[in-house]
Amino acid sequence: MAAHMRELCSGRIPQNAILSRARVDPVAVLGTPDHADQFYACPPNVPLFTTAEGLQSLAPGGAGMNVNGKRGRTAGDEAMIPVIAHIPNVADLRGRQLIFVGISYNGGSRSRPVVSVATGGQMPIPHEETGEEAHLLIGAQCWWERSAAQYGSTTNFYIAVPKVGDGAAPFMAANDRALCGIMVQQATGMDCAVLLGVPPF
């Protein structure tokens, strides 16, 4: 395995993407105040996750929401679902279950935390399978795993990648709990194309 996983550059384009907005917010997702830069990194075309705590921040009475559960007139970024692209170590999760939200459509950072997230249509994402094994992802029940290699140039930045079968160390099945359903439709040694839609449960 290479020391770095190169960023997606296959040229495959999204098709019929249904977009919503989210904010990169590791504090809301993971519940602790201090996070390194990799927790705020969010390149395009990577899986995004939240937690029950992140969803709770959107509950009635939470930031930007009124008692009817509707967005208030003054609500801004705080009313967007909080997400992370960086997958921390299991110890840093402290028992939290990650919930798949969708695929990032554009990039975000600490200074620009608002991102577009695809929750429908077909999106390209990176994977770590070899060219000979990539086809096994197509139509299979995939697990999300933390990438074995650092993704891109951000120090200690690791993303979720799809894996087939039980995997060596899966942190969740793609359909365990999700706000968005996912199925791999195409896969090459460079990337895979996933179909996003309504969760099948």
Secondary structure, 3 states (H helix, E strand, C coil): CCCEECCCCCCCCCEEEEEEEEEECHHHHHCCCCCCHHHHCECCCCEEEECHHHHHCCCCCCCCECCCCCECCCCCHHHCEEEECCCCCHHHHCCCCCEEEEEECCCECCCCCEEEEEEEEEEEECCCCCCCCHHHHCCCCEEEEECCCEECCCCCCCCEEEEECCCCCCCEECCCCECCEEEEEEECCCCEEEEEECCCC
